[in-house]
Amino acid sequence: MKLLVTGAAGFIGSRYVRTLLADDSPEAPRVTVLDRLTYAGTLTNLPFGHPRLDFVHGDICDTGLVDKLMADTDQVVHFAAESHVDRSIQGAGEFVRTNVLGTQTLLDAALRHGVGPFVHISTDEVYGSLDTGSWPETHPLAPSSPYSASKASADLLALAHHRTHGLDVRVTRCSNNYGPHQFPEKIVPLFVTHLLDGLKVPLYGDGRNVRDWLHVDDHCHAIDLVRTGGRPGEVYNIGGGTELSNRELTGLLLDACGAGWDRVAHVPDRKGHDLRYSVDWSKARDELGYRPRRDFTTGLAETVAWYRDHRAWWEPLKERSVR
């Protein structure tokens, strides 16, 4: 079986590909990675030399290239996306191009060549903010940022291809991921690398914003459950089961790095900053047997240790991100 994975030079996609390639069973797929290698993607994330891995440097908006690849593909897992909220607030154009038009290009090619399942990786941010409880998959979408609006648009395009054309589309919406190889502009690696460098960390507003935290390995496990056992046309929430305010998370990271609150710089809150995200992932649990397997305390300690031990990986990326 041949699997096309888009955006797999990034954080979650590369972890997913490594997970697939670690499987040496006869049913394990051959994987083709399609990635444009934007600032957040790096070839050092991928295990080059593996006999079942092929890499294509290209753009998901390139109709000709996508069509050629899709003609030799059985299934798709689509990670490729612009994903940083702050960058989308500064300028939404690239987010619309990649997240919406790129997804449309992939869906149209998958339809032409009868490819499926097509697993579209989305985010809990498409639901907007909520005060209490957790979102089920049926909750109306109410995105707040240009990033989440572009992902919501992609979700609707994907689901429309199922409803209109019968394409086997399956959508996942995950909570905040953490773990090794995450680009150092997101809160966990940003704070850890700043603290390791003796810098202050920027905490938005009063730090009350709450997020659910999901280890990247649990997310990858859930994605493959959806790919192999999910139902066409369905959405599956993927949660981690650990809700923390940004202030609480900051305290844990300070403790893990041996730093105090004098290393925190309070900065003006992000525009349109959603207060709380929380997904109800009982559907994935009941239908697919998904449950988070990584304890957050252990997972966070291992993540901090990974960044401490892998300066050669993140220092060049951090320099690139501020240019």
C-alpha positions as a Markdown table, in Angstrom:
| # | Residue | x | y | z |
|---|---|---|---|---|
| 1 | Met | 0.0 | 0.0 | 0.0 |
| 2 | Lys | 1.2 | 3.5 | -0.9 |
| 3 | Leu | 0.6 | 6.4 | 1.4 |
| 4 | Leu | 1.1 | 10.1 | 0.6 |
| 5 | Val | 1.8 | 12.2 | 3.6 |
| 6 | Thr | 1.8 | 16.0 | 3.1 |
| 7 | Gly | 3.7 | 18.4 | 5.3 |
| 8 | Ala | 5.7 | 15.6 | 7.0 |
| 9 | Ala | 8.9 | 17.6 | 7.3 |
| 10 | Gly | 7.2 | 19.4 | 10.2 |
| 11 | Phe | 6.5 | 18.4 | 13.8 |
| 12 | Ile | 3.5 | 16.1 | 13.8 |
| 13 | Gly | 3.8 | 14.8 | 10.3 |
| 14 | Ser | 7.4 | 13.7 | 10.7 |
| 15 | Arg | 6.6 | 11.9 | 14.0 |
| 16 | Tyr | 3.7 | 10.1 | 12.2 |
| 17 | Val | 6.0 | 9.0 | 9.4 |
| 18 | Arg | 8.6 | 7.8 | 11.8 |
| 19 | Thr | 5.9 | 5.8 | 13.5 |
| 20 | Leu | 4.8 | 4.2 | 10.3 |
| 21 | Leu | 8.3 | 3.3 | 9.2 |
| 22 | Ala | 9.0 | 1.7 | 12.6 |
| 23 | Asp | 6.4 | -0.9 | 11.6 |
| 24 | Asp | 8.2 | -3.7 | 9.7 |
| 25 | Ser | 5.0 | -5.9 | 9.3 |
| 26 | Pro | 4.1 | -7.0 | 5.7 |
| 27 | Glu | 1.1 | -4.6 | 5.8 |
| 28 | Ala | 3.2 | -1.5 | 6.6 |
| 29 | Pro | 2.8 | 1.1 | 3.9 |
| 30 | Arg | 5.4 | 2.7 | 1.6 |
| 31 | Val | 5.4 | 6.4 | 2.4 |
| 32 | Thr | 5.8 | 9.4 | 0.1 |
| 33 | Val | 6.4 | 12.7 | 1.8 |
| 34 | Leu | 5.4 | 15.9 | 0.0 |
| 35 | Asp | 6.7 | 19.0 | 1.6 |
| 36 | Arg | 7.5 | 22.6 | 0.5 |
| 37 | Leu | 10.1 | 23.0 | 3.2 |
| 38 | Thr | 8.9 | 26.3 | 4.5 |
| 39 | Tyr | 10.6 | 27.9 | 7.6 |
| 40 | Ala | 8.9 | 25.3 | 9.9 |
| 41 | Gly | 9.9 | 22.2 | 7.9 |
| 42 | Thr | 13.3 | 20.6 | 8.0 |
| 43 | Leu | 14.8 | 17.5 | 6.4 |
| 44 | Thr | 16.5 | 16.7 | 9.7 |
| 45 | Asn | 13.1 | 15.5 | 11.0 |
| 46 | Leu | 12.9 | 12.6 | 8.5 |
| 47 | Pro | 14.7 | 9.3 | 8.6 |
| 48 | Phe | 16.3 | 9.5 | 5.1 |
| 49 | Gly | 17.7 | 6.2 | 3.9 |
| 50 | His | 14.8 | 4.1 | 5.0 |
| 51 | Pro | 13.8 | 1.8 | 2.2 |
| 52 | Arg | 10.1 | 2.6 | 2.4 |
| 53 | Leu | 10.5 | 6.4 | 2.4 |
| 54 | Asp | 10.4 | 8.7 | -0.6 |
| 55 | Phe | 10.6 | 12.5 | -0.4 |
| 56 | Val | 9.3 | 15.0 | -2.9 |
| 57 | His | 10.1 | 18.7 | -2.4 |
| 58 | Gly | 7.0 | 20.4 | -3.7 |
| 59 | Asp | 3.9 | 22.5 | -3.1 |
| 60 | Ile | 0.5 | 21.1 | -2.4 |
| 61 | Cys | -0.9 | 23.9 | -4.6 |
| 62 | Asp | 1.0 | 22.6 | -7.6 |
| 63 | Thr | -1.8 | 20.9 | -9.5 |
| 64 | Gly | 0.5 | 19.0 | -11.9 |
| 65 | Leu | 2.7 | 17.6 | -9.2 |
| 66 | Val | -0.1 | 16.7 | -6.9 |
| 67 | Asp | -1.9 | 14.9 | -9.8 |
| 68 | Lys | 1.2 | 12.9 | -10.7 |
| 69 | Leu | 1.7 | 11.8 | -7.1 |
| 70 | Met | -1.9 | 11.0 | -6.5 |
| 71 | Ala | -2.0 | 8.8 | -9.6 |
| 72 | Asp | 0.4 | 6.5 | -7.7 |
| 73 | Thr | -1.2 | 6.8 | -4.2 |
| 74 | Asp | -3.7 | 4.6 | -2.4 |
| 75 | Gln | -4.3 | 6.7 | 0.7 |
| 76 | Val | -3.5 | 10.3 | 2.0 |
| 77 | Val | -2.8 | 11.8 | 5.4 |
| 78 | His | -2.8 | 15.6 | 5.0 |
| 79 | Phe | -0.8 | 17.5 | 7.6 |
| 80 | Ala | 0.5 | 20.4 | 5.4 |
| 81 | Ala | -0.6 | 23.7 | 6.8 |
| 82 | Glu | 0.5 | 27.1 | 7.9 |
| 83 | Ser | -0.3 | 26.8 | 11.6 |
| 84 | His | 1.0 | 29.7 | 13.7 |
| 85 | Val | -1.8 | 32.0 | 15.0 |
| 86 | Asp | 0.5 | 35.1 | 15.5 |
| 87 | Arg | 1.7 | 34.9 | 11.9 |
| 88 | Ser | -1.8 | 34.6 | 10.6 |
| 89 | Ile | -2.8 | 37.8 | 12.4 |
| 90 | Gln | 0.1 | 39.6 | 10.8 |
| 91 | Gly | -1.0 | 38.4 | 7.3 |
| 92 | Ala | -3.6 | 35.8 | 6.3 |
| 93 | Gly | -2.8 | 35.4 | 2.6 |
| 94 | Glu | -0.4 | 32.5 | 2.9 |
| 95 | Phe | -2.7 | 30.7 | 5.3 |
| 96 | Val | -5.6 | 30.9 | 2.8 |
| 97 | Arg | -3.3 | 29.8 | 0.0 |
| 98 | Thr | -1.9 | 26.7 | 1.7 |
| 99 | Asn | -4.6 | 25.7 | 4.0 |
| 100 | Val | -7.6 | 26.3 | 1.8 |
| 101 | Leu | -6.4 | 26.2 | -1.8 |
| 102 | Gly | -3.8 | 23.5 | -1.1 |
| 103 | Thr | -6.4 | 21.3 | 0.5 |
| 104 | Gln | -8.7 | 21.8 | -2.4 |
| 105 | Thr | -5.9 | 20.8 | -4.9 |
| 106 | Leu | -5.3 | 17.6 | -3.0 |
| 107 | Leu | -9.0 | 16.7 | -2.6 |
| 108 | Asp | -9.7 | 17.3 | -6.3 |
| 109 | Ala | -6.7 | 15.1 | -7.3 |
| 110 | Ala | -7.8 | 12.4 | -4.9 |
| 111 | Leu | -11.2 | 12.4 | -6.4 |
| 112 | Arg | -9.9 | 12.1 | -10.0 |
| 113 | His | -7.8 | 9.1 | -9.1 |
| 114 | Gly | -10.1 | 7.3 | -6.6 |
| 115 | Val | -7.8 | 7.7 | -3.6 |
| 116 | Gly | -9.0 | 7.0 | -0.1 |
| 117 | Pro | -9.1 | 7.2 | 2.8 |
| 118 | Phe | -8.1 | 10.8 | 2.8 |
| 119 | Val | -7.4 | 11.8 | 6.4 |
| 120 | His | -7.5 | 15.6 | 6.9 |
| 121 | Ile | -5.7 | 16.8 | 10.0 |
| 122 | Ser | -7.4 | 19.8 | 11.6 |
| 123 | Thr | -7.4 | 21.5 | 15.0 |
| 124 | Asp | -9.7 | 22.2 | 17.9 |
| 125 | Glu | -9.3 | 25.9 | 17.2 |
| 126 | Val | -12.0 | 25.7 | 14.5 |
| 127 | Tyr | -14.6 | 25.5 | 17.3 |
| 128 | Gly | -13.7 | 28.9 | 18.8 |
| 129 | Ser | -13.7 | 29.4 | 22.6 |
| 130 | Leu | -15.9 | 28.0 | 25.3 |
| 131 | Asp | -16.4 | 28.7 | 29.0 |
| 132 | Thr | -17.3 | 25.3 | 30.3 |
| 133 | Gly | -17.7 | 21.7 | 29.0 |
| 134 | Ser | -16.1 | 20.2 | 25.9 |
| 135 | Trp | -16.9 | 20.4 | 22.2 |
| 136 | Pro | -18.4 | 17.4 | 20.5 |
| 137 | Glu | -17.7 | 17.0 | 16.8 |
| 138 | Thr | -21.2 | 18.3 | 16.0 |
| 139 | His | -20.5 | 21.7 | 17.6 |
| 140 | Pro | -20.9 | 24.6 | 15.1 |
| 141 | Leu | -17.6 | 26.0 | 13.9 |
| 142 | Ala | -16.7 | 29.5 | 15.2 |
| 143 | Pro | -13.0 | 30.2 | 14.4 |
| 144 | Ser | -11.5 | 33.4 | 15.9 |
| 145 | Ser | -8.2 | 33.8 | 14.1 |
| 146 | Pro | -7.3 | 33.8 | 10.4 |
| 147 | Tyr | -5.4 | 30.6 | 11.0 |
| 148 | Ser | -8.4 | 28.7 | 12.5 |
| 149 | Ala | -10.7 | 30.2 | 9.9 |
| 150 | Ser | -8.5 | 28.8 | 7.1 |
| 151 | Lys | -8.5 | 25.4 | 8.8 |
| 152 | Ala | -12.3 | 25.5 | 9.3 |
| 153 | Ser | -12.7 | 26.3 | 5.6 |
| 154 | Ala | -10.4 | 23.3 | 4.7 |
| 155 | Asp | -12.5 | 21.1 | 7.0 |
| 156 | Leu | -15.7 | 22.1 | 5.2 |
| 157 | Leu | -14.2 | 21.6 | 1.8 |
| 158 | Ala | -13.0 | 18.1 | 2.8 |
| 159 | Leu | -16.4 | 17.1 | 4.2 |
| 160 | Ala | -18.2 | 18.6 | 1.1 |
| 161 | His | -16.1 | 16.3 | -1.1 |
| 162 | His | -17.5 | 13.4 | 0.8 |
| 163 | Arg | -21.1 | 14.5 | 0.8 |
| 164 | Thr | -21.1 | 15.6 | -2.9 |
| 165 | His | -18.7 | 13.1 | -4.5 |
| 166 | Gly | -18.5 | 10.2 | -2.0 |
| 167 | Leu | -14.8 | 10.7 | -1.5 |
| 168 | Asp | -13.6 | 8.8 | 1.6 |
| 169 | Val | -12.7 | 11.8 | 3.8 |
| 170 | Arg | -12.0 | 11.5 | 7.5 |
| 171 | Val | -11.3 | 14.6 | 9.6 |
| 172 | Thr | -9.4 | 14.8 | 12.9 |
| 173 | Arg | -9.4 | 17.8 | 15.2 |
| 174 | Cys | -6.7 | 17.7 | 17.8 |
| 175 | Ser | -5.9 | 19.7 | 20.9 |
| 176 | Asn | -2.5 | 21.3 | 21.6 |
| 177 | Asn | 0.4 | 19.0 | 20.8 |
| 178 | Tyr | 3.8 | 18.8 | 22.5 |
| 179 | Gly | 6.9 | 16.7 | 22.2 |
| 180 | Pro | 10.2 | 16.4 | 20.4 |
| 181 | His | 10.9 | 18.1 | 17.0 |
| 182 | Gln | 8.3 | 20.9 | 17.5 |
| 183 | Phe | 9.4 | 24.1 | 15.8 |
| 184 | Pro | 10.5 | 26.6 | 18.5 |
| 185 | Glu | 7.8 | 29.2 | 17.9 |
| 186 | Lys | 5.1 | 27.3 | 19.7 |
| 187 | Ile | 4.8 | 27.8 | 23.5 |
| 188 | Val | 6.4 | 24.7 | 24.9 |
| 189 | Pro | 9.6 | 24.7 | 22.8 |
| 190 | Leu | 9.7 | 28.5 | 22.7 |
| 191 | Phe | 9.7 | 28.7 | 26.5 |
| 192 | Val | 12.1 | 25.8 | 27.0 |
| 193 | Thr | 14.7 | 27.0 | 24.5 |
| 194 | His | 14.4 | 30.6 | 25.9 |
| 195 | Leu | 14.9 | 29.3 | 29.4 |
| 196 | Leu | 17.9 | 27.1 | 28.4 |
| 197 | Asp | 19.4 | 30.2 | 26.8 |
| 198 | Gly | 18.9 | 32.3 | 29.9 |
| 199 | Leu | 16.2 | 34.5 | 28.3 |
| 200 | Lys | 12.8 | 35.6 | 29.6 |
| 201 | Val | 9.7 | 33.9 | 28.3 |
| 202 | Pro | 6.7 | 36.0 | 27.0 |
| 203 | Leu | 3.4 | 35.2 | 28.7 |
| 204 | Tyr | 0.4 | 36.6 | 27.1 |
| 205 | Gly | -1.9 | 38.7 | 29.3 |
| 206 | Asp | -2.7 | 37.2 | 32.6 |
| 207 | Gly | -2.0 | 33.6 | 31.5 |
| 208 | Arg | -5.6 | 32.5 | 32.1 |
| 209 | Asn | -6.1 | 30.9 | 28.7 |
| 210 | Val | -6.7 | 27.2 | 29.0 |
| 211 | Arg | -5.6 | 24.5 | 26.6 |
| 212 | Asp | -5.8 | 20.7 | 26.6 |
| 213 | Trp | -2.4 | 19.1 | 26.0 |
| 214 | Leu | -1.8 | 16.0 | 23.8 |
| 215 | His | 1.5 | 14.2 | 23.4 |
| 216 | Val | 2.5 | 13.9 | 19.7 |
| 217 | Asp | 2.8 | 10.1 | 20.0 |
| 218 | Asp | -0.8 | 9.9 | 21.2 |
| 219 | His | -1.9 | 12.1 | 18.4 |
| 220 | Cys | -0.1 | 9.9 | 15.8 |
| 221 | His | -1.6 | 6.8 | 17.3 |
| 222 | Ala | -5.1 | 8.3 | 17.0 |
| 223 | Ile | -4.5 | 9.4 | 13.4 |
| 224 | Asp | -3.6 | 5.9 | 12.4 |
| 225 | Leu | -6.7 | 4.5 | 14.2 |
| 226 | Val | -8.8 | 7.0 | 12.1 |
| 227 | Arg | -7.0 | 6.0 | 8.9 |
| 228 | Thr | -7.4 | 2.3 | 9.4 |
| 229 | Gly | -10.7 | 2.1 | 11.3 |
| 230 | Gly | -12.6 | 5.4 | 11.0 |
| 231 | Arg | -15.8 | 6.0 | 9.1 |
| 232 | Pro | -15.9 | 7.9 | 5.8 |
| 233 | Gly | -17.3 | 11.4 | 6.2 |
| 234 | Glu | -16.8 | 11.5 | 9.9 |
| 235 | Val | -15.0 | 14.0 | 12.2 |
| 236 | Tyr | -13.0 | 12.7 | 15.2 |
| 237 | Asn | -11.8 | 14.9 | 18.1 |
| 238 | Ile | -8.5 | 13.9 | 19.5 |
| 239 | Gly | -7.7 | 15.1 | 23.1 |
| 240 | Gly | -5.0 | 14.6 | 25.6 |
| 241 | Gly | -6.9 | 14.9 | 28.8 |
| 242 | Thr | -4.7 | 17.4 | 30.5 |
| 243 | Glu | -6.2 | 21.0 | 30.7 |
| 244 | Leu | -3.8 | 23.7 | 31.9 |
| 245 | Ser | -3.9 | 27.5 | 31.9 |
| 246 | Asn | -0.9 | 29.1 | 30.2 |
| 247 | Arg | 0.2 | 30.3 | 33.6 |
| 248 | Glu | 0.1 | 26.8 | 35.0 |
| 249 | Leu | 2.0 | 25.5 | 32.1 |
| 250 | Thr | 4.6 | 28.2 | 32.5 |
| 251 | Gly | 5.1 | 27.3 | 36.1 |
| 252 | Leu | 5.7 | 23.7 | 35.1 |
| 253 | Leu | 8.3 | 24.7 | 32.5 |
| 254 | Leu | 10.0 | 27.1 | 34.9 |
| 255 | Asp | 10.3 | 24.2 | 37.4 |
| 256 | Ala | 11.6 | 21.8 | 34.8 |
| 257 | Cys | 14.3 | 24.3 | 33.7 |
| 258 | Gly | 15.3 | 25.3 | 37.2 |
| 259 | Ala | 14.1 | 28.9 | 36.7 |
| 260 | Gly | 11.9 | 31.3 | 38.7 |
| 261 | Trp | 9.1 | 33.7 | 37.9 |
| 262 | Asp | 11.6 | 36.5 | 37.4 |
| 263 | Arg | 12.2 | 34.9 | 34.0 |
| 264 | Val | 8.7 | 35.7 | 32.9 |
| 265 | Ala | 7.9 | 38.8 | 30.9 |
| 266 | His | 4.1 | 39.6 | 30.8 |
| 267 | Val | 3.3 | 40.9 | 27.3 |
| 268 | Pro | 0.0 | 42.3 | 25.8 |
| 269 | Asp | -2.5 | 39.7 | 25.0 |
| 270 | Arg | -2.9 | 38.3 | 21.5 |
| 271 | Lys | -5.7 | 39.8 | 19.4 |
| 272 | Gly | -8.8 | 37.6 | 19.6 |
| 273 | His | -7.2 | 35.2 | 22.1 |
| 274 | Asp | -9.6 | 32.4 | 22.8 |
| 275 | Leu | -10.0 | 31.8 | 26.5 |
| 276 | Arg | -10.5 | 28.0 | 26.6 |
| 277 | Tyr | -10.4 | 25.0 | 24.3 |
| 278 | Ser | -11.6 | 21.5 | 25.3 |
| 279 | Val | -12.6 | 18.6 | 23.0 |
| 280 | Asp | -14.9 | 15.7 | 23.8 |
| 281 | Trp | -13.0 | 12.8 | 22.4 |
| 282 | Ser | -15.5 | 10.1 | 23.5 |
| 283 | Lys | -16.3 | 9.3 | 19.9 |
| 284 | Ala | -12.7 | 8.3 | 19.1 |
| 285 | Arg | -12.7 | 6.3 | 22.4 |
| 286 | Asp | -15.9 | 4.4 | 21.8 |
| 287 | Glu | -15.5 | 3.8 | 18.0 |
| 288 | Leu | -11.8 | 3.3 | 17.7 |
| 289 | Gly | -10.5 | 2.5 | 21.2 |
| 290 | Tyr | -8.4 | 5.6 | 21.4 |
| 291 | Arg | -7.1 | 6.7 | 24.8 |
| 292 | Pro | -4.1 | 8.9 | 25.6 |
| 293 | Arg | -1.2 | 6.7 | 26.7 |
| 294 | Arg | 1.4 | 9.2 | 27.7 |
| 295 | Asp | 1.3 | 10.7 | 31.2 |
| 296 | Phe | 1.6 | 14.4 | 30.9 |
| 297 | Thr | 4.1 | 14.9 | 33.8 |
| 298 | Thr | 6.4 | 12.2 | 32.3 |
| 299 | Gly | 5.9 | 13.4 | 28.7 |
| 300 | Leu | 6.7 | 17.0 | 29.5 |
| 301 | Ala | 9.9 | 16.1 | 31.5 |
| 302 | Glu | 11.0 | 13.9 | 28.5 |
| 303 | Thr | 10.3 | 16.8 | 26.1 |
| 304 | Val | 12.3 | 19.3 | 28.2 |
| 305 | Ala | 15.2 | 16.8 | 28.3 |
| 306 | Trp | 15.0 | 16.3 | 24.6 |
| 307 | Tyr | 15.4 | 20.0 | 23.9 |
| 308 | Arg | 18.2 | 20.2 | 26.5 |
| 309 | Asp | 20.0 | 17.4 | 24.6 |
| 310 | His | 19.4 | 18.5 | 21.1 |
| 311 | Arg | 20.6 | 22.1 | 20.7 |
| 312 | Ala | 22.1 | 21.2 | 17.4 |
| 313 | Trp | 18.6 | 20.6 | 16.1 |
| 314 | Trp | 16.8 | 23.7 | 17.4 |
| 315 | Glu | 19.4 | 26.4 | 17.4 |
| 316 | Pro | 19.5 | 26.8 | 13.6 |
| 317 | Leu | 15.7 | 26.7 | 13.4 |
| 318 | Lys | 15.4 | 29.4 | 16.1 |
| 319 | Glu | 17.8 | 31.6 | 14.2 |
| 320 | Arg | 15.7 | 31.0 | 11.0 |
| 321 | Ser | 12.4 | 31.9 | 12.7 |
| 322 | Val | 13.4 | 35.4 | 13.8 |
| 323 | Arg | 14.8 | 36.5 | 10.4 |
